[in-house]
Amino acid sequence: MRNRGPAFVKGHGTQNDFVILPDTGGELELTAERVRALCDRRRGLGADGVLRVIRTGALPDAPADVPADVWFMDYRNADGSIAEMCGNGVRVFARYLVESGLAEPGELLIGTRAGVRPVRTRPDGRVTVQMGQIKFFGESATSVSGVDFAGVAVDVGNPHLACVGDVDLDALDLTGTPPRDTGLFPDGVNIEFVQPLGGDEVRMRVHERGVGETRSCGTGTVAATAAALRAAGEDTGSRVVHVPGGTVEVEITSAGSTLTGPAVLVGGGQLGAEWWQNP
């Protein structure tokens, strides 16, 4: 391509898909309109979000508690809004760092707006992320397809409403945005519908703020596990979480939480310079 714009890589974690934009020099002007265009599945590449690869020190609004030399996952939702954290995105981000030679395989640190996240890449392509402490901060409710759902508010670095119950997940219409308590969730909320399957397994569907229904949500699977454990009268434990895009494993301990699942890099290329200027 003669007039080259920025390079990109496309990847996904349990089919929660992302456009990765390497910006090691901190030179890209990543506007909300460009993010929306990139994520649009007709006029752009198509994705649930954008992951910009940048050093913390090159990002003006990076949190003060993230070291300047750490690779920072500047995550944007499909609607162009900025999000604090993305569990599937962190796994894909880590896989990209290793595959591109920006980091060594094994243990590494990734900066996010929810703080530093230690990760471990595995030879089989899976990635384990230390997701930090979860916090319950209330109870609330929503409704879908004429059915009311009670849930618990869970902070996983970003806000969630996790609704656990014996529900036919396949019957839910998540094409619209479920109502929320704007007092409890002033900046929007990710909403999980969780069906216990028996033993240590659950199914989940999710509506993500700024995106809509996605095939998976990493922080959502952690919130779903926390809520499922609470519904079973437990504070700690693990769950295998089945989402439309695949399966992940979540463990919650007194020290924090971990998320383990696949991270896939599909391919990459170069955006057109004219498209980038006028998306």
Secondary structure, DSSP 8 states (H G I E B T S, - for coil): --SEEEEEEEEEETTEEEEEEE-TTS-----HHHHHHHH-TTTS---SEEEEEEEGGG-TT--TTS-TTSEEEEEEETTS-B-S--HHHHHHHHHHHHHTTSS-SSEEEEEETTEEEEEEE-TTSEEEEE----EEEEEEEEEETTEEEEEEEEESSSEEEEEESS--GGG---SS-----TTT-TT--EEEEEEEEETTEEEEEEEETTTEEES--HHHHHHHHHHHHHHTT-SSEEEEEEETTEEEEEEEETTEEEEEEE-EEEEEEEEEHHHHH--
